[in-house]
Amino acid sequence: MKSIRHTSHIVASAIQPAGVERIPTPVIAVEVTMSTESTSAGIMAKSHSSESPRLSGKIVALLAGLSAISILSTNIILPAFPDIGEQFGASARELGLTLSSFFITFSLAQLVVGPLSDRYGRKKLVLGGLSLFIVGTVVGGLAGSFETLIVGRVIQALGICAAAVLARAIARDLFDGETLARALSLTMIATAAAPGFSPLVGSVLTITLGWRAIFILVGLAAFVIAVFYAHGLGETHPAERRAPNSISSVIVAYGKLIVDGKFILPALSMSLLMSGLFASFGAAPAILMSGIGLSSLQAGLYFASTVFVVFGAGMAAPRLARRYGPRRIASAGLATALAGGCLLLLGPESPSLSGYTLSMIIFLWGMGLANPLGTAITMGPFGKEAGLASALLGFLTMGMAALTTWLGSVLPFPAVTTLGGIQATACLIALILFRCSSLAGSNTRSKA
């Protein structure tokens, strides 16, 4: 494989948002040797400006908090379903509306929040969204009827979608290259930890204080994150970088992203990968409790223990990417997740706890490697439109999650077989799309 030498003079200045430490670097000439593999990665090439932002613990905590609160509020309510159903006389299908209404609102609202943040900045949208989420939390927590509870969940979703979308956009505002991949890796650990620990937390709160305490907890968490964000980071998308987007220009911009292979192929790939994770959440009660016989508290502890797999993979991903190239490691992660899904699909319909755990460890390790690197590759070329790109990526992810969760509930197969089939199919298509995006990028560069 031939190497191509590029010599470039890096001369740039960067806007310094509050709370971000920057390291001044003298203007220098940099000679970069890139193989075809590392060139195809694009995002991991070190092309920082002359003042590189430092990935501090404060920034990681903020990005992690913004990402985690949105996932936490999604499924922390699951252990409270029996109590809510008993109090309001709601059936299991009606209780499902507390999730589906949240998912639908969340996915659609992202498409509006993203371009608004590109026009008006991140800070107003983040703080406004968290405030609206707290309002929805109060409505849901004080609900006297099931219909009011659904209204509260919809308001929650309208508000919290800003945190999820703009966490990625803020990361792209501040970082690029290897640092962006590291930031997204650490953020992904928190995103994975939230659904891992939230059923356990929800179960404990429901048993000890009642289901309304769940709303108190997430409301307080949102308030703390809002205060921390307002005083610890501030605006990362200054006025000089904003564009006055009209409705027509936003539609055109979304259209350009949809037909741009550099975005849509890896974006669909990562959305399909994450849909396998959401499918496992939906199937967990049937597999772990009805099938294997765990209690709700034991199932919560099981989910919490799986977080450490994602933690290890997320820490390993940027280090492996530096050595072997991000696209190669992301592809390996997708292949590993595919192997986990296939193991579940081809295994017994009633697996033991150890057998089910083995397949999930393989899937989660692969997801933990692929997702942060794939997301960095997806977002990397679209710094100016980071809000728009993040919104479309979030919409695709939540849309795929809704689809696979629905399929898991209607397919007439055993829960384990259904989950394995969904994960294997989603990961296979994701791997093909991701490899196609690599080939498309290589062809584009060769023509240039």
Order of alpha helices (4+ residues) and beta strands (2+ residues): beta-beta-beta-alpha-beta-alpha-alpha-alpha-alpha-alpha-alpha-alpha-alpha-alpha-alpha-alpha-alpha-alpha-alpha-alpha
